[in-house]
């Protein structure tokens, strides 16, 4: 079996090197400059080894005017600098690292001066340590200043000693050599940066098609999903696969197959936007990540891709087609893994249905929404996506249907408090979406089978603010404000703003009671659900402190569906309910 190709080895090296680069600004060249920890470690070695070598020279033949005490003091100062870098590196500002070669120049100048007039050339070798470190780690302009300061420092020492033989010659040769070394190190660093940039690109690019590879897609997917989560905006992923590609390879050979893949990649580029990420996942499987694209638009994109592929191969001896699977956030998942799995399942269904078609993923066993819900969701172009996100959060917590249950309670409660019908519907929507912010909370916290820690609780307390920001983008009036306030308490001990009594909107107080009753009458990982009677007793006991007294009394007067829902119960909502 043949070993990996040179191109494969280069790509692997690029991945390793790219992972070791401490920082990189997207769109900018990769810098060879190390992170502060590496810089501090290197400076620690330089100061420490330099001090040790200086002490070793004390045992060697020396200049008659050597100042031994001064050399020892200089070595101790260098050790102190090394220890400071070792201990304080994570608290030192960037400017301190840029000034560090100046400290080295001062110590080298002192050592050269104390070494005596006959040893200036020997101790001046330390200046090259300063120059190499400055030119490797620092910006060229800063490094040039450090070289000039080192040259000036050596000149001052030669003048101060007075009786040095041919001082001008020594200074000129040392300065010229110092700058020559600096130019060489700077050139080598620039070459390394170019190599890192090329290898980094190779690690994220498919070598055959020039598209992004799976690694790059996954990294971009994470970033786009975070933006979609914060803004409550949709995101689609289309996974597509060339039909009958194995048979094509068998008939025409792998070279023809590679040419077909390159043609396909070009067609995909033509059919997508610059903001879309087109990637080759492996073999004949590709993917398109489309920001700001909902379920319907994702399907339309898939159909556009299919049409482009047919047009691309229309004049070829073998007509090629693709099958596409479509999934969108938040309808079909709220993590990259869930969305890719959903798109893969949809692609499998497209293949099973006869190929050369697009299929949108459908959850198995999820009942259709009632007409009333559908009508409400049509009031905003983004509301349907937010409802899907709320349901996805419920599934993530192992409590499917819980948000709709809370919404029904809130609707009945708002109506019993004689709110206008339009306001009732908005309260229902607020209750339905109240926990969408939990999409930003770790699943390990949401499903923890024990009370959460203080740190975990602080993370949970962020979900009303996250939810309010997500819902705010959907232009639903004050619904975001009600979501923000549904964990506030009349006694001021709630979160996130610590509001009291009537500072809390009535609608937020309604959602709070409905949410609490649903939480108490549902199983949790660490306790069984309360009976409706006990849950009502808990509400009554906390009326006026945790819950609004009038709202609790109105809720306790509800019967009918409230009782039957509570008796059925659902799996536990979040620990933050």
C-alpha positions as a Python dict, from the first residue, in 0.01 Angstrom:
ca = {
    (1, 'X'): (0, 0, 0),
    (2, 'X'): (140, 339, -97),
    (3, 'X'): (196, 602, 170),
    (4, 'X'): (29, 942, 188),
    (5, 'X'): (100, 1182, -95),
    (6, 'X'): (315, 1491, -57),
    (7, 'X'): (0, 1703, -84),
    (8, 'X'): (-166, 1504, 196),
    (9, 'X'): (141, 1538, 416),
    (10, 'X'): (147, 1911, 349),
    (11, 'X'): (-219, 1940, 445),
    (12, 'X'): (-157, 1745, 768),
    (13, 'X'): (140, 1968, 850),
    (14, 'X'): (-75, 2271, 781),
    (15, 'X'): (-338, 2151, 1025),
    (16, 'X'): (-78, 2101, 1298),
    (17, 'X'): (91, 2436, 1237),
    (18, 'X'): (-238, 2620, 1207),
    (19, 'X'): (-350, 2474, 1539),
    (20, 'X'): (-29, 2596, 1704),
    (21, 'X'): (-63, 2955, 1583),
    (22, 'X'): (-163, 3152, 1890),
    (23, 'X'): (-376, 3411, 1721),
    (24, 'X'): (-510, 3483, 1377),
    (25, 'X'): (-739, 3756, 1247),
    (26, 'X'): (-974, 3625, 975),
    (27, 'X'): (-870, 3752, 637),
    (28, 'X'): (-523, 3850, 761),
    (29, 'X'): (-196, 3659, 708),
    (30, 'X'): (-99, 3413, 977),
    (31, 'X'): (169, 3563, 1202),
    (32, 'X'): (466, 3363, 1319),
    (33, 'X'): (468, 3568, 1639),
    (34, 'X'): (401, 3345, 1937),
    (35, 'X'): (146, 3402, 2204),
    (36, 'X'): (244, 3578, 2529),
    (37, 'X'): (305, 3246, 2704),
    (38, 'X'): (560, 3139, 2441),
    (39, 'X'): (722, 3484, 2440),
    (40, 'X'): (749, 3481, 2819),
    (41, 'X'): (894, 3130, 2818),
    (42, 'X'): (1154, 3227, 2558),
    (43, 'X'): (1250, 3545, 2745),
    (44, 'X'): (1276, 3340, 3065),
    (45, 'X'): (1524, 3106, 2896),
    (46, 'X'): (1725, 3392, 2745),
    (47, 'X'): (1756, 3589, 3070),
    (48, 'X'): (1817, 3276, 3277),
    (49, 'X'): (2077, 3121, 3047),
    (50, 'X'): (2242, 3459, 2991),
    (51, 'X'): (2277, 3513, 3367),
    (52, 'X'): (2420, 3163, 3415),
    (53, 'X'): (2672, 3211, 3134),
    (54, 'X'): (2773, 3547, 3283),
    (55, 'X'): (2850, 3380, 3616),
    (56, 'X'): (3049, 3107, 3439),
    (57, 'X'): (3273, 3375, 3281),
    (58, 'X'): (3383, 3480, 3629),
    (59, 'X'): (3599, 3167, 3644),
    (60, 'X'): (3769, 3241, 3311),
    (61, 'X'): (4063, 3473, 3233),
    (62, 'X'): (3941, 3829, 3243),
    (63, 'X'): (4023, 4194, 3194),
    (64, 'X'): (4230, 4357, 3463),
    (65, 'X'): (3969, 4625, 3520),
    (66, 'X'): (3677, 4381, 3554),
    (67, 'X'): (3415, 4468, 3819),
    (68, 'X'): (3321, 4129, 3962),
    (69, 'X'): (3058, 4265, 4199),
    (70, 'X'): (2894, 4449, 3912),
    (71, 'X'): (2881, 4133, 3699),
    (72, 'X'): (2726, 3936, 3983),
    (73, 'X'): (2466, 4208, 4037),
    (74, 'X'): (2387, 4209, 3665),
    (75, 'X'): (2345, 3830, 3667),
    (76, 'X'): (2111, 3848, 3968),
    (77, 'X'): (1905, 4117, 3790),
    (78, 'X'): (1878, 3888, 3487),
    (79, 'X'): (1764, 3599, 3708),
    (80, 'X'): (1504, 3830, 3862),
    (81, 'X'): (1377, 3924, 3514),
    (82, 'X'): (1356, 3555, 3420),
    (83, 'X'): (1155, 3479, 3733),
    (84, 'X'): (922, 3771, 3664),
    (85, 'X'): (844, 3643, 3315),
    (86, 'X'): (789, 3294, 3449),
    (87, 'X'): (544, 3399, 3720),
    (88, 'X'): (368, 3703, 3575),
    (89, 'X'): (347, 3622, 3202),
    (90, 'X'): (-34, 3598, 3197),
    (91, 'X'): (-71, 3940, 3361),
    (92, 'X'): (180, 4134, 3154),
    (93, 'X'): (48, 4373, 2885),
    (94, 'X'): (165, 4355, 2525),
    (95, 'X'): (369, 4675, 2555),
    (96, 'X'): (577, 4512, 2826),
    (97, 'X'): (684, 4233, 2591),
    (98, 'X'): (770, 4489, 2325),
    (99, 'X'): (986, 4675, 2580),
    (100, 'X'): (1153, 4359, 2712),
    (101, 'X'): (1445, 4368, 2463),
    (102, 'X'): (1525, 4715, 2600),
    (103, 'X'): (1566, 4558, 2944),
    (104, 'X'): (1795, 4301, 2785),
    (105, 'X'): (1995, 4579, 2616),
    (106, 'X'): (2040, 4758, 2951),
    (107, 'X'): (2162, 4440, 3124),
    (108, 'X'): (2395, 4350, 2836),
    (109, 'X'): (2539, 4703, 2840),
    (110, 'X'): (2598, 4681, 3214),
    (111, 'X'): (2762, 4339, 3180),
    (112, 'X'): (2985, 4466, 2896),
    (113, 'X'): (3083, 4770, 3102),
    (114, 'X'): (3159, 4570, 3417),
    (115, 'X'): (3350, 4311, 3211),
    (116, 'X'): (3627, 4562, 3148),
    (117, 'X'): (3794, 4720, 2847),
    (118, 'X'): (3966, 4403, 2724),
    (119, 'X'): (3645, 4194, 2720),
    (120, 'X'): (3403, 4424, 2537),
    (121, 'X'): (3397, 4213, 2220),
    (122, 'X'): (3317, 3897, 2418),
    (123, 'X'): (3031, 4038, 2623),
    (124, 'X'): (2896, 4229, 2321),
    (125, 'X'): (2786, 3891, 2179),
    (126, 'X'): (2487, 3916, 2412),
    (127, 'X'): (2350, 4199, 2193),
    (128, 'X'): (2283, 3942, 1923),
    (129, 'X'): (2053, 3753, 2162),
    (130, 'X'): (1853, 4072, 2204),
    (131, 'X'): (1842, 4135, 1828),
    (132, 'X'): (1733, 3782, 1738),
    (133, 'X'): (1452, 3779, 1997),
    (134, 'X'): (1330, 4125, 1895),
    (135, 'X'): (1325, 4048, 1522),
    (136, 'X'): (1151, 3714, 1569),
    (137, 'X'): (882, 3813, 1818),
    (138, 'X'): (813, 4181, 1756),
    (139, 'X'): (680, 4391, 1472),
    (140, 'X'): (951, 4500, 1226),
    (141, 'X'): (927, 4867, 1327),
    (142, 'X'): (961, 4785, 1698),
    (143, 'X'): (1242, 4539, 1627),
    (144, 'X'): (1433, 4804, 1428),
    (145, 'X'): (1408, 5044, 1724),
    (146, 'X'): (1542, 4773, 1956),
    (147, 'X'): (1838, 4710, 1723),
    (148, 'X'): (1916, 5082, 1716),
    (149, 'X'): (1900, 5097, 2097),
    (150, 'X'): (2135, 4797, 2125),
    (151, 'X'): (2381, 4965, 1888),
    (152, 'X'): (2359, 5289, 2088),
    (153, 'X'): (2406, 5099, 2414),
    (154, 'X'): (2726, 4935, 2288),
    (155, 'X'): (2858, 5270, 2170),
    (156, 'X'): (2791, 5431, 2509),
    (157, 'X'): (2976, 5148, 2686),
    (158, 'X'): (3280, 5184, 2459),
    (159, 'X'): (3290, 5558, 2525),
    (160, 'X'): (3240, 5514, 2901),
    (161, 'X'): (3528, 5264, 2932),
    (162, 'X'): (3764, 5505, 2755),
    (163, 'X'): (4074, 5291, 2707),
    (164, 'X'): (3922, 5034, 2467),
    (165, 'X'): (4142, 4966, 2165),
    (166, 'X'): (3993, 5056, 1823),
    (167, 'X'): (3646, 5130, 1967),
    (168, 'X'): (3507, 5267, 1639),
    (169, 'X'): (3603, 4948, 1455),
    (170, 'X'): (3445, 4727, 1720),
    (171, 'X'): (3127, 4932, 1723),
    (172, 'X'): (3093, 4941, 1344),
    (173, 'X'): (3147, 4568, 1297),
    (174, 'X'): (2912, 4477, 1587),
    (175, 'X'): (2640, 4715, 1466),
    (176, 'X'): (2664, 4599, 1106),
    (177, 'X'): (2652, 4234, 1210),
    (178, 'X'): (2359, 4303, 1444),
    (179, 'X'): (2151, 4462, 1169),
    (180, 'X'): (2250, 4189, 919),
    (181, 'X'): (2128, 3925, 1162),
    (182, 'X'): (1810, 4127, 1218),
    (183, 'X'): (1740, 4147, 844),
    (184, 'X'): (1798, 3772, 809),
    (185, 'X'): (1567, 3682, 1099),
    (186, 'X'): (1296, 3919, 969),
    (187, 'X'): (1317, 3763, 622),
    (188, 'X'): (1299, 3412, 764),
    (189, 'X'): (998, 3509, 974),
    (190, 'X'): (819, 3654, 672),
    (191, 'X'): (885, 3335, 478),
    (192, 'X'): (751, 3129, 769),
    (193, 'X'): (437, 3341, 785),
    (194, 'X'): (374, 3288, 415),
    (195, 'X'): (424, 2916, 459),
    (196, 'X'): (187, 2909, 756),
    (197, 'X'): (-74, 3096, 555),
    (198, 'X'): (-44, 2853, 266),
    (199, 'X'): (-47, 2547, 489),
    (200, 'X'): (-338, 2687, 691),
    (201, 'X'): (-533, 2734, 369),
    (202, 'X'): (-442, 2380, 260),
    (203, 'X'): (-569, 2247, 593),
    (204, 'X'): (-908, 2410, 531),
    (205, 'X'): (-943, 2364, 156),
    (206, 'X'): (-1020, 2058, -48),
    (207, 'X'): (-715, 2006, -271),
    (208, 'X'): (-913, 1876, -572),
    (209, 'X'): (-1200, 2123, -596),
    (210, 'X'): (-1068, 2427, -411),
    (211, 'X'): (-1381, 2431, -195),
    (212, 'X'): (-1381, 2442, 183),
    (213, 'X'): (-1324, 2102, 339),
    (214, 'X'): (-1521, 1941, 621),
    (215, 'X'): (-1303, 2097, 891),
    (216, 'X'): (-1358, 2447, 754),
    (217, 'X'): (-1732, 2387, 715),
    (218, 'X'): (-1765, 2271, 1074),
    (219, 'X'): (-1576, 2574, 1205),
    (220, 'X'): (-1784, 2815, 997),
    (221, 'X'): (-2099, 2626, 1094),
    (222, 'X'): (-2032, 2688, 1464),
    (223, 'X'): (-1985, 3061, 1409),
    (224, 'X'): (-2292, 3101, 1188),
    (225, 'X'): (-2505, 2901, 1430),
    (226, 'X'): (-2399, 3123, 1718),
    (227, 'X'): (-2499, 3432, 1518),
    (228, 'X'): (-2833, 3275, 1424),
    (229, 'X'): (-2897, 3181, 1786),
    (230, 'X'): (-2824, 3533, 1915),
    (231, 'X'): (-3035, 3700, 1646),
    (232, 'X'): (-3316, 3445, 1620),
    (233, 'X'): (-3245, 3416, 1246),
    (234, 'X'): (-3275, 3100, 1036),
    (235, 'X'): (-2983, 2903, 897),
    (236, 'X'): (-3000, 2625, 639),
    (237, 'X'): (-2766, 2341, 553),
    (238, 'X'): (-2798, 2154, 224),
    (239, 'X'): (-2614, 1822, 189),
    (240, 'X'): (-2592, 1690, -168),
    (241, 'X'): (-2450, 1381, -328),
    (242, 'X'): (-2375, 1293, -691),
    (243, 'X'): (-2605, 1014, -807),
    (244, 'X'): (-2452, 689, -931),
    (245, 'X'): (-2100, 831, -898),
    (246, 'X'): (-1940, 494, -818),
    (247, 'X'): (-2075, 350, -1142),
    (248, 'X'): (-1944, 659, -1326),
    (249, 'X'): (-1596, 600, -1184),
    (250, 'X'): (-1609, 233, -1278),
    (251, 'X'): (-1705, 314, -1638),
    (252, 'X'): (-1489, 618, -1712),
    (253, 'X'): (-1208, 595, -1459),
    (254, 'X'): (-1106, 801, -1157),
    (255, 'X'): (-951, 1079, -1366),
    (256, 'X'): (-1289, 1141, -1530),
    (257, 'X'): (-1449, 1123, -1186),
    (258, 'X'): (-1213, 1389, -1054),
    (259, 'X'): (-1295, 1614, -1350),
    (260, 'X'): (-1667, 1566, -1279),
    (261, 'X'): (-1615, 1667, -916),
    (262, 'X'): (-1428, 1982, -1023),
    (263, 'X'): (-1710, 2071, -1264),
    (264, 'X'): (-1965, 2011, -991),
    (265, 'X'): (-1773, 2241, -755),
    (266, 'X'): (-1772, 2517, -1016),
    (267, 'X'): (-2146, 2476, -1065),
    (268, 'X'): (-2210, 2498, -693),
    (269, 'X'): (-2011, 2821, -673),
    (270, 'X'): (-2216, 2974, -953),
    (271, 'X'): (-2546, 2883, -787),
    (272, 'X'): (-2465, 3018, -438),
    (273, 'X'): (-2413, 3355, -274),
    (274, 'X'): (-2079, 3489, -156),
    (275, 'X'): (-2207, 3459, 203),
    (276, 'X'): (-2276, 3086, 159),
    (277, 'X'): (-2013, 2828, 250),
    (278, 'X'): (-1969, 2560, -17),
    (279, 'X'): (-1772, 2257, 104),
    (280, 'X'): (-1673, 1910, -2),
    (281, 'X'): (-1743, 1671, 283),
    (282, 'X'): (-1563, 1380, 119),
    (283, 'X'): (-1590, 1163, -188),
    (284, 'X'): (-1886, 1281, -395),
    (285, 'X'): (-2067, 1441, -99),
    (286, 'X'): (-2088, 1820, -74),
    (287, 'X'): (-2264, 2072, 149),
    (288, 'X'): (-2380, 2432, 131),
    (289, 'X'): (-2422, 2635, 450),
    (290, 'X'): (-2665, 2921, 387),
    (291, 'X'): (-2702, 3196, 654),
    (292, 'X'): (-3028, 3390, 681),
    (293, 'X'): (-3207, 3107, 500),
    (294, 'X'): (-3519, 2937, 632),
    (295, 'X'): (-3669, 2599, 551),
    (296, 'X'): (-3849, 2709, 232),
    (297, 'X'): (-3553, 2911, 107),
    (298, 'X'): (-3325, 2615, 180),
    (299, 'X'): (-3543, 2395, -37),
    (300, 'X'): (-3539, 2656, -315),
    (301, 'X'): (-3159, 2670, -288),
    (302, 'X'): (-3139, 2292, -319),
    (303, 'X'): (-3357, 2300, -630),
    (304, 'X'): (-3139, 2576, -775),
    (305, 'X'): (-2832, 2362, -712),
    (306, 'X'): (-2992, 2064, -882),
    (307, 'X'): (-3080, 2275, -1187),
    (308, 'X'): (-2725, 2413, -1203),
    (309, 'X'): (-2577, 2062, -1189),
    (310, 'X'): (-2804, 1945, -1472),
    (311, 'X'): (-2698, 2248, -1680),
    (312, 'X'): (-2330, 2190, -1599),
    (313, 'X'): (-2337, 1834, -1730),
    (314, 'X'): (-2590, 1891, -2008),
    (315, 'X'): (-2328, 1866, -2284),
    (316, 'X'): (-2131, 1585, -2124),
    (317, 'X'): (-2152, 1225, -2250),
    (318, 'X'): (-2284, 1121, -1910),
    (319, 'X'): (-2564, 1334, -1762),
    (320, 'X'): (-2495, 1377, -1389),
    (321, 'X'): (-2757, 1458, -1125),
    (322, 'X'): (-2753, 1521, -751),
    (323, 'X'): (-2979, 1438, -460),
    (324, 'X'): (-3018, 1700, -186),
    (325, 'X'): (-3114, 1689, 181),
    (326, 'X'): (-3219, 2011, 353),
    (327, 'X'): (-3232, 2102, 723),
    (328, 'X'): (-3272, 2442, 885),
    (329, 'X'): (-3218, 2602, 1224),
    (330, 'X'): (-3414, 2601, 1447),
    (331, 'X'): (-3682, 2384, 1287),
    (332, 'X'): (-3472, 2070, 1247),
    (333, 'X'): (-3212, 2110, 1520),
    (334, 'X'): (-3030, 2360, 1738),
    (335, 'X'): (-2676, 2219, 1724),
    (336, 'X'): (-2443, 2158, 1432),
    (337, 'X'): (-2456, 1784, 1495),
    (338, 'X'): (-2837, 1776, 1494),
    (339, 'X'): (-2861, 1983, 1176),
    (340, 'X'): (-2604, 1778, 985),
    (341, 'X'): (-2773, 1459, 1098),
    (342, 'X'): (-3112, 1593, 987),
    (343, 'X'): (-2974, 1695, 647),
    (344, 'X'): (-2809, 1354, 607),
    (345, 'X'): (-3138, 1180, 688),
    (346, 'X'): (-3317, 1395, 432),
    (347, 'X'): (-3048, 1310, 174),
    (348, 'X'): (-3100, 940, 248),
    (349, 'X'): (-3473, 984, 189),
    (350, 'X'): (-3401, 1158, -143),
    (351, 'X'): (-3185, 864, -249),
    (352, 'X'): (-3449, 614, -140),
    (353, 'X'): (-3718, 804, -330),
    (354, 'X'): (-3538, 766, -662),
    (355, 'X'): (-3253, 1023, -658),
    (356, 'X'): (-3232, 1355, -847),
    (357, 'X'): (-3458, 1535, -602),
    (358, 'X'): (-3454, 1756, -293),
    (359, 'X'): (-3606, 1652, 38),
    (360, 'X'): (-3657, 1865, 348),
    (361, 'X'): (-3612, 1681, 677),
    (362, 'X'): (-3926, 1600, 873),
    (363, 'X'): (-3937, 1498, 1238),
    (364, 'X'): (-4085, 1153, 1274),
    (365, 'X'): (-4392, 1132, 1491),
    (366, 'X'): (-4438, 1507, 1548),
    (367, 'X'): (-4808, 1595, 1528),
    (368, 'X'): (-4928, 1870, 1297),
    (369, 'X'): (-5001, 2204, 1463),
    (370, 'X'): (-5358, 2309, 1506),
    (371, 'X'): (-5510, 2578, 1285),
    (372, 'X'): (-5516, 2834, 1566),
    (373, 'X'): (-5144, 2796, 1629),
    (374, 'X'): (-5065, 2822, 1260),
    (375, 'X'): (-5271, 3140, 1234),
    (376, 'X'): (-5087, 3301, 1523),
    (377, 'X'): (-4749, 3204, 1384),
    (378, 'X'): (-4829, 3377, 1057),
    (379, 'X'): (-4846, 3714, 1236),
    (380, 'X'): (-4467, 3748, 1199),
    (381, 'X'): (-4234, 3616, 932),
    (382, 'X'): (-3992, 3493, 1201),
    (383, 'X'): (-4240, 3363, 1455),
    (384, 'X'): (-4265, 3016, 1304),
    (385, 'X'): (-3888, 2977, 1337),
    (386, 'X'): (-3899, 3095, 1698),
    (387, 'X'): (-4175, 2848, 1781),
    (388, 'X'): (-3965, 2572, 1627),
    (389, 'X'): (-3671, 2689, 1836),
    (390, 'X'): (-3883, 2670, 2152),
    (391, 'X'): (-3987, 2316, 2062),
    (392, 'X'): (-3627, 2224, 1989),
    (393, 'X'): (-3527, 2352, 2334),
    (394, 'X'): (-3805, 2137, 2485),
    (395, 'X'): (-3673, 1830, 2305),
    (396, 'X'): (-3320, 1915, 2416),
    (397, 'X'): (-3439, 1914, 2778),
    (398, 'X'): (-3635, 1591, 2730),
    (399, 'X'): (-3969, 1772, 2771),
    (400, 'X'): (-4139, 1776, 2430),
    (401, 'X'): (-4459, 1980, 2428),
    (402, 'X'): (-4386, 2161, 2755),
    (403, 'X'): (-4381, 2509, 2601),
    (404, 'X'): (-4722, 2456, 2441),
    (405, 'X'): (-4854, 2337, 2775),
    (406, 'X'): (-4727, 2655, 2947),
    (407, 'X'): (-4878, 2859, 2663),
    (408, 'X'): (-5220, 2704, 2719),
    (409, 'X'): (-5205, 2782, 3092),
    (410, 'X'): (-5098, 3141, 3023),
    (411, 'X'): (-5372, 3185, 2763),
    (412, 'X'): (-5645, 3067, 3002),
    (413, 'X'): (-5504, 3279, 3282),
    (414, 'X'): (-5480, 3594, 3069),
    (415, 'X'): (-5837, 3546, 2950),
    (416, 'X'): (-5962, 3496, 3307),
    (417, 'X'): (-5798, 3831, 3398),
    (418, 'X'): (-6008, 3998, 3124),
    (419, 'X'): (-5718, 4097, 2903),
    (420, 'X'): (-5813, 4200, 2545),
    (421, 'X'): (-5813, 3908, 2305),
    (422, 'X'): (-5516, 4043, 2110),
    (423, 'X'): (-5323, 4074, 2435),
    (424, 'X'): (-5421, 3717, 2529),
    (425, 'X'): (-5265, 3590, 2208),
    (426, 'X'): (-4944, 3782, 2273),
    (427, 'X'): (-4925, 3643, 2627),
    (428, 'X'): (-4966, 3298, 2478),
    (429, 'X'): (-4678, 3363, 2240),
    (430, 'X'): (-4462, 3498, 2524),
    (431, 'X'): (-4528, 3181, 2726),
    (432, 'X'): (-4452, 2966, 2424),
    (433, 'X'): (-4118, 3140, 2366),
    (434, 'X'): (-4022, 3214, 2726),
    (435, 'X'): (-3730, 2966, 2734),
    (436, 'X'): (-3581, 3010, 2385),
    (437, 'X'): (-3282, 3174, 2555),
    (438, 'X'): (-3194, 2834, 2703),
    (439, 'X'): (-3050, 2749, 2363),
    (440, 'X'): (-2743, 2932, 2494),
    (441, 'X'): (-2723, 2718, 2813),
    (442, 'X'): (-2516, 2398, 2823),
    (443, 'X'): (-2725, 2082, 2792),
    (444, 'X'): (-2539, 1929, 3087),
    (445, 'X'): (-2688, 2203, 3307),
    (446, 'X'): (-3040, 2180, 3164),
    (447, 'X'): (-3053, 1803, 3226),
    (448, 'X'): (-2848, 1786, 3545),
    (449, 'X'): (-2998, 1518, 3775),
    (450, 'X'): (-2933, 1730, 4086),
    (451, 'X'): (-2962, 2094, 4197),
    (452, 'X'): (-2728, 2320, 4001),
    (453, 'X'): (-2418, 2488, 4144),
    (454, 'X'): (-2385, 2864, 4193),
    (455, 'X'): (-2182, 2899, 3873),
    (456, 'X'): (-2433, 2691, 3677),
    (457, 'X'): (-2717, 2897, 3821),
    (458, 'X'): (-2551, 3217, 3699),
    (459, 'X'): (-2544, 3070, 3350),
    (460, 'X'): (-2911, 2975, 3377),
    (461, 'X'): (-3000, 3327, 3491),
    (462, 'X'): (-2883, 3459, 3153),
    (463, 'X'): (-3156, 3284, 2956),
    (464, 'X'): (-3430, 3553, 2992),
    (465, 'X'): (-3192, 3816, 2851),
    (466, 'X'): (-3080, 3589, 2568),
    (467, 'X'): (-3443, 3501, 2493),
    (468, 'X'): (-3549, 3865, 2493),
    (469, 'X'): (-3275, 3951, 2242),
    (470, 'X'): (-3370, 3661, 2016),
    (471, 'X'): (-3741, 3744, 2025),
    (472, 'X'): (-3677, 4117, 1991),
    (473, 'X'): (-3560, 4065, 1632),
    (474, 'X'): (-3903, 3922, 1539),
    (475, 'X'): (-4087, 4253, 1599),
    (476, 'X'): (-4350, 4112, 1836),
    (477, 'X'): (-4412, 4427, 2037),
    (478, 'X'): (-4360, 4387, 2412),
    (479, 'X'): (-4334, 4007, 2402),
    (480, 'X'): (-3957, 4029, 2450),
    (481, 'X'): (-4005, 4246, 2761),
    (482, 'X'): (-4244, 3991, 2911),
    (483, 'X'): (-3998, 3710, 2846),
    (484, 'X'): (-3724, 3917, 3009),
    (485, 'X'): (-3937, 3963, 3323),
    (486, 'X'): (-4093, 3620, 3368),
    (487, 'X'): (-3841, 3523, 3640),
    (488, 'X'): (-3878, 3848, 3835),
    (489, 'X'): (-4047, 3826, 4179),
    (490, 'X'): (-4270, 4070, 4366),
    (491, 'X'): (-4030, 4068, 4664),
    (492, 'X'): (-3741, 4180, 4441),
    (493, 'X'): (-3540, 3856, 4465),
    (494, 'X'): (-3593, 3754, 4103),
    (495, 'X'): (-3370, 3798, 3802),
    (496, 'X'): (-3226, 3941, 3585),
    (497, 'X'): (-3310, 4298, 3701),
    (498, 'X'): (-3446, 4246, 4052),
    (499, 'X'): (-3779, 4419, 3978),
    (500, 'X'): (-4046, 4443, 4250),
    (501, 'X'): (-4426, 4410, 4247),
    (502, 'X'): (-4585, 4630, 3979),
    (503, 'X'): (-4250, 4710, 3822),
    (504, 'X'): (-4299, 4367, 3668),
    (505, 'X'): (-4539, 4373, 3369),
    (506, 'X'): (-4866, 4191, 3435),
    (507, 'X'): (-4803, 3970, 3133),
    (508, 'X'): (-4465, 3867, 3277),
    (509, 'X'): (-4634, 3778, 3606),
    (510, 'X'): (-4888, 3566, 3416),
    (511, 'X'): (-4616, 3375, 3234),
    (512, 'X'): (-4430, 3321, 3563),
    (513, 'X'): (-4727, 3149, 3729),
    (514, 'X'): (-4807, 2935, 3424),
    (515, 'X'): (-4443, 2833, 3393),
    (516, 'X'): (-4411, 2746, 3762),
    (517, 'X'): (-4724, 2532, 3764),
    (518, 'X'): (-4605, 2343, 3455),
    (519, 'X'): (-4263, 2291, 3617),
    (520, 'X'): (-4404, 2159, 3943),
    (521, 'X'): (-4644, 1918, 3773),
    (522, 'X'): (-4373, 1767, 3551),
    (523, 'X'): (-4114, 1504, 3638),
    (524, 'X'): (-3761, 1625, 3698),
    (525, 'X'): (-3443, 1417, 3684),
    (526, 'X'): (-3412, 1440, 4063),
    (527, 'X'): (-3779, 1429, 4177),
    (528, 'X'): (-4124, 1314, 4076),
    (529, 'X'): (-4385, 1568, 3967),
    (530, 'X'): (-4622, 1725, 4218),
    (531, 'X'): (-4990, 1653, 4209),
    (532, 'X'): (-5205, 1945, 4084),
    (533, 'X'): (-5335, 1992, 4439),
    (534, 'X'): (-4985, 2018, 4587),
    (535, 'X'): (-4866, 2247, 4304),
    (536, 'X'): (-5158, 2482, 4368),
    (537, 'X'): (-5075, 2481, 4738),
    (538, 'X'): (-4716, 2578, 4657),
    (539, 'X'): (-4837, 2866, 4440),
    (540, 'X'): (-5066, 2990, 4713),
    (541, 'X'): (-4790, 2966, 4975),
    (542, 'X'): (-4558, 3180, 4760),
    (543, 'X'): (-4818, 3433, 4649),
    (544, 'X'): (-4698, 3784, 4726),
    (545, 'X'): (-4331, 3685, 4745),
    (546, 'X'): (-4237, 3474, 4445),
    (547, 'X'): (-4562, 3519, 4251),
    (548, 'X'): (-4818, 3796, 4212),
    (549, 'X'): (-5104, 3741, 4459),
    (550, 'X'): (-5389, 3837, 4224),
    (551, 'X'): (-5251, 3631, 3938),
    (552, 'X'): (-5217, 3326, 4163),
    (553, 'X'): (-5576, 3363, 4282),
    (554, 'X'): (-5697, 3387, 3924),
    (555, 'X'): (-5497, 3078, 3833),
    (556, 'X'): (-5634, 2878, 4126),
    (557, 'X'): (-5985, 2945, 4000),
    (558, 'X'): (-5913, 2773, 3666),
    (559, 'X'): (-6044, 2419, 3612),
    (560, 'X'): (-6108, 2182, 3323),
    (561, 'X'): (-5815, 2150, 3083),
    (562, 'X'): (-5580, 2283, 3348),
    (563, 'X'): (-5648, 1983, 3569),
    (564, 'X'): (-5631, 1724, 3289),
    (565, 'X'): (-5303, 1864, 3156),
    (566, 'X'): (-5146, 1858, 3500),
    (567, 'X'): (-5263, 1502, 3564),
    (568, 'X'): (-5101, 1385, 3240),
    (569, 'X'): (-4778, 1578, 3312),
    (570, 'X'): (-4476, 1603, 3087),
    (571, 'X'): (-4106, 1537, 3133),
    (572, 'X'): (-3915, 1798, 3325),
    (573, 'X'): (-3852, 2147, 3200),
    (574, 'X'): (-3521, 2312, 3272),
    (575, 'X'): (-3362, 2348, 3611),
    (576, 'X'): (-3413, 2720, 3574),
    (577, 'X'): (-3792, 2699, 3549),
}
